[in-house]
Amino acid sequence: MSPVIGVDPRRSLPSVDQALQRPEVQALAAGYGRAAVLRALRDTLAALRERIAAGASLPADAASELAGLLQERLEQATRPSLRRVINATGVVVHTNLGRAPLAAAAAARVAEVASGYSNLEYDLASGERGQREVHAESRLSALLDVEAALVVNNCAAAVLLAVNTLAEGREVLVSRGELVEIGGSFRIPDVLRKAGARLREVGTTNRTRLSDYRAALSADTALVLKVHPSNFRIVGFTEETDVAELSALAREAGVPLMEDQGSGLLFRLEGELAAEATVRGSLAAGVEVVTFSGDKILGGPQAGLLVGPRRLLSPMRTNPLYRALRVDKMTLAALDATLLEHESGRAGERVPVLRMIQADRAELRRRAEALAAALAERAPGLRPAVIETTSAVGGGAAPVAELKTAAVSLDPGPAGADRLAAALRAGSPPVVVRVADDRVVVDLRTVPAEDEAVLLAALARAAPSP
């Protein structure tokens, strides 16, 4: 007796043309577009056939469930790659999460300028071509009481532009202890080399005296550069040259002193950041050109800012590199609005980065206790506990400043903390936490109060079953 030959289950799946005729698939085509649905449909059917070939069984009504599978694939394919996340790590300037969140006024200004035309390079009074420099740059100059300011696309670009303009083909003096590597493996020596200057190392890694700079000065010296070691500290047997003394030496030698200040802290803060270097402090000490970031402690958009005398910054503006490195209208809009908050004296309340850094410790503990109590009801399996810990400024700024805080520690269950952290990242919206001692730590310093309800729901969804 001949064996009974079964029907290949793949034959139960509709063809692409047949599937396209189904009303539910046509409805998807009306919403997502026929080309997107056709591409997703082919991929979905191919995936189902592969599952069958691998020995997996499909539901009897797999063909009728095709629309649901197709919609899932379309939603995933059309989801924006760049998405808003909830930062529950406690790292305020989190480089991987976009650094500084904009103030509400800055975000609104960006939306206003981006959605229409603007007077970016148009003089409304004369009706003639204008200059984009009159916008954020003029406000920055006034805020810091300097003659000139420039805006380029990041702080490394600011250093590149300045060094290329002031020292191309000549020597730049830098202390060995300041030859730092910044985020993304960019190193100060590499930036100087690309700028066309020659690096002259001064002193030793841990000790650089004024006499070391004096001995290194020569007829070929074009610039003295100080680099703020914003992402590390050397402690112990150390010595650093006083900036005011170095400024006097540079003036005596007839070369400019420039500082890559990095963090963008304009004015001194109280508390843990009281000792952090400021842009105004560097200028007061005699530094002629200061470069710093717009998206660190300044709390604005990604940008590299340069301030100093007109005689040094004007040649940078006419350098061909400036055209390649300048920013767009949205960056200028966000930066101008952020500087306006600083100008008003209310930046500590309205600029998120500064508000988070200066958050009241007692208020953070109250919020942590409220979240822990809510989780104990909705997700008891997490066994939430309020702990004393520290947050970080982050972003290569204030590396030794510890921001004391209270956070919520969660028990991830047998699956482990990494599994729970991954589940939170996979949610909508994604939640990024930190892991310590195989527990998940949720630090509310970096979570806006208006996001707490969404965070609570996300934690409850990701919680392991009790």
Helices and strands as residue ranges (DSSP letters): G 9-12, H 16-20, H 23-32, H 34-53, H 66-78, E 86-87, E 91-93, G 95-97, H 104-114, E 122-123, E 128-129, G 132-134, H 136-144, E 148-152, H 155-167, E 171-175, G 176-178, E 181-182, G 183-185, E 186-187, H 188-194, E 198-202, H 210-216, E 221-227, H 243-253, E 257-262, G 271-273, H 279-284, E 289-293, E 304-308, H 310-318, H 320-325, H 329-344, H 347-350, H 352-357, H 361-378, G 380-382, E 385-394, E 403-410, H 417-425, E 431-432, E 434-436, E 439-442, G 444-446, G 449-451, H 452-462
